[in-house]
Amino acid sequence: MPPFADHKELYNTIDTTPLGNVPWDSFKLKYSGEHPMGAVPPWMDQTYEFWFCPAHSLIADMLANTEFNSEFNYTPYWDFSKDSKKQWYENFMSGDWAWMQVICISICPCMKAHAP
């Protein structure tokens, strides 16, 4: 059985989920390249608005939340298959993004000031 009855229930759940202290931010984007001769696709002239929460802030709030204690491993790691030497991605902490945050914070002076 799916966790949500339909998309409306999913969106309602997302909209009512508390986000802690992480504010939403947005930016607008519009195509600025060359337009083709003749009929121009509508998306080339439209402005699109993107909403997001900063990933660093979201992760910092998640890690500070005591409800996650003992629920997942907080340590970023890389996992490779023995046979094909390919990287396995099982969860968030096995991904390249989580790993690179540790590397960058530990070696980049500019990131140390922003570390949680």
N, C-alpha and C positions, 0 to 999 in steps of 0.2 A: 504494500500500500504506500503511495507517495506521501511525503510529509506534509504536503499542502493540497487542499482540494482543487485549487485553481490559481491562476496568476494573481487574482485580486487578493486572495488570502496571503500569498507570498509577499506581495507589495505592502500589504497592511502590516505584516509581521516586521518587515524591514523598516517601515516608517515609524513603528512604535518601539523599536529597539533602542534603549538608551545608549548614547555614544560617549558618555562621560564628558570630558572637557575638550574633546576634539571638535573644533569648528569646521564647518563646511567652507570650501573655497570654490571659486569658479574662474573660468577664463573663456574668452570667445575666440573662435578660430574661423577664418575665411580663406578660401583658396586664393592664392595670389599669383599663380602661374599663368602661362599663356592660355588663351581661349581658342578653341578650334574655329576654323572658318565655317560659316553656316549655323546650324542649330547648336546652341550651347546647352549642355545638360544643366538642369535647374540647380543641382548641388554646387556648381561652380560659382554661382552668384549669391548663395545663401550664407548667412552667418550662423554658426553652430555654437551653442553654449555647453560647456562641459563642467560638471560639478564633481567634486572629489573631496576626500579627507586626506590630509598628508599622511603617507604611509608610516613615516617615523613616529608621528604622534599616536597613530592607532596602535602600533606595536608596543610603544612605551606604556600606553594605557592598559593594554592586554597583559603585559608582563607585571604591571603593578597591581592588577586585580587579584585579590586573594582567592577568589572563586576558582582560579585556574591552578592553584597549588596542587601538585601531584597529578595534574591532568595531562600534561605533555612535557616533553623534554625541551628545555630552554636553550639547549646547546646546538648551534648550527653544525651541520656535518655534511660530508659528501659520501655517497654510497655508490660503489661501482660493482657491476656484475663481474664475477670471476672469469667467465668464459669469453665474453665479447668486449670487456673493458669499457662498456658503455655506462654512463651515469644513470642511476635510478632516482626518480623523483617520487617519493612516497607521501611526503607532507610538506608543510611550509618550511620547516627547519632544514629539510634536505635540499632546498632549492638554492640556486646561485645567489639570489638577492639577499637572503639571510646571511649567507657566508660572506658576501662582499661587504655587508654592513659592519661585520666584526673586523674584517681586514682594514677597511677604510677608517674606522674609528680608531683603531690601534696605531695606524701609521700616518694618517693625514692630520696635520695640526689644525686645519680648518674645521674638521669634524669633531675634534675633542671638545670644542666649546659647545657643540650641539648634542653631545651624548646625553642620554637620559640619566 
